[in-house]
Amino acid sequence: MYDVDAVFAAVDDRTVLFLALGALALACNWYYFFECQRLARRDRCAPMALWATTAFMGHDGSYLLNYDDWFNRYDHWFPQLFWVGLIVTFTFECIFFVQTVRYGREENAPGMSQPQWVAYCLGALVTGVVFWSVVRTYLDDPLYLMTFLVTFGMCAPATLGLMVRRGDRRGVGAGQLWAYLGIGVFYVGLTSIVLRGPFADTVFLLGGAVCMALAATMLVVYNRMPEHVVKELPRHSSLAPRAARGVL
């Protein structure tokens, strides 16, 4: 899809702009993920769809595991810096998975027992990692530049479906959704302005436009939804507020 040396040359030619846009995109990503886990913990719900969490873990986990590529094979500061940044995102994704296991059963599979739900989530994780490995093996995207846009775009349908089904603002917030939009603006700017080449092609730009349109759609849906009202739940329920269960 692209020449790795040409990407590194473009990064070195526009280092300041690349660092500025990259830092803004990554900061938005970190804040978006932070809000996902914070709001999920506050409202006792899954932060996003399970299929998306498992795909993200496969994507970022494989980047971290490919340490030798970034620090020995390519030996360029860009993928090395990105490797450090993905330690944070992968940590959040592991938290998402734990939250889904803990809070997701009563919303997504009330007919299952908790052990059955745990087994289901673990099976989904294995499936997501395996299929991501298949995609990664045959996809011509050595620096993960295209797949980052794809995984970014997956966040919207992974969240929008939950918003519509819940019918209120449970598990989502305005700051979270604005940060999601910021990821798209800054990442598409980074790739199309700094890296150029195939990242300035119509198809890639169209993908970025679709992602930002989805982000705007989530903001519109959020603004039209009522606030989440916490209902009285049994003390033994996994969704009951911690204070109601005597946990400080």
Disulfide bonds with the S-S distance in Angstrom:
none
